[in-house]
Amino acid sequence: MLGDRQAEMPERVGGAVRRRTGGRADSRSGGWPVGRSVRRLWYLLATLALCLVARPPDRLTAQVPPESLPSARQGPAAADTTHLVGPVGALWRSLLLPGWGQAVTGRKVTGALFTIWEGTTMFMTLKAHQEAGYFEASGSPTLHAKRQEVQDWLVLWGFNHLFSGAEAFVAAHLRDFPGDLKIQVVPGGVGFRLPLP
């Protein structure tokens, strides 16, 4: 009982009152300075995010409402596709950085998935390579298995580049394909329905 009371009594260390809590600072006394720095960084990032989200939309004073323009009354114009990236451009972009070709063809979610998988395979390859170096230095008998794991991650990393490039190439070719294709099962097999313009 006396020992419990001594653990709660404040102790003066270097002029500051610090409670004895088994070698770590008490949260009521401010915690470690690193914790405060992380907390301040978190508050700064949260404030910045709120400022970016809560900002009113940009509105230029010279803008004219779309209803007053003559082209708006005539109906929608045909989309200009000359500025779009072609299939070979999307292929080379995705071979260089998986997900880039998908992003420029307007498929941002697919591009993000390829980029996330790129980061995962890159991280795991580097991690397994570092572990293989440690196993080699320590003379571990499982060094061969770890080297095989490095090769496996390298293959997945390369496959991600190739598959991303092929997917971007095909997606760029099929960009103008109508999205109204319907496939359904009918009593005699499978039926397709494609509206023609």
URHU-V448851 format. One record per backbone hydrogen bond with DSSP energy under -1.0 kcal/mol. NH is the residue of the N-H (numbers start at 1). CO is the residue of the C=O. If there is no record, write none. Layout:
# URHU-V448851
NH|CO  NH|CO
This chain:
# URHU-V448851
5|1  6|2  7|3  11|18  13|16  16|13  18|11  29|26  30|27  31|26  36|32  37|33  38|34  39|35  40|36  41|37  42|38  43|39  44|40  45|41  46|42  47|43  48|44  49|45  50|46  51|47  52|48  53|49  54|50  63|60  68|65  74|70  90|86  91|87  92|88  93|89  94|90  95|91  96|92  97|93  100|97  103|99  104|100  106|103  107|102  111|107  112|108  113|109  114|110  115|111  116|112  117|113  118|114  119|115  120|116  121|117  122|118  123|119  124|120  125|121  126|122  127|123  128|124  129|125  130|126  131|127  132|128  133|129  134|130  135|131  136|132  137|133  138|134  140|135  143|140  146|142  147|143  148|144  149|145  150|146  151|147  152|148  153|149  154|150  155|151  156|152  157|153  158|154  159|155  160|156  161|157  162|158  163|159  164|160  165|161  166|162  167|163  168|164  169|165  170|166  171|167  172|168  173|169  174|170  177|174  182|193  184|191  186|189  189|186  191|184  193|182
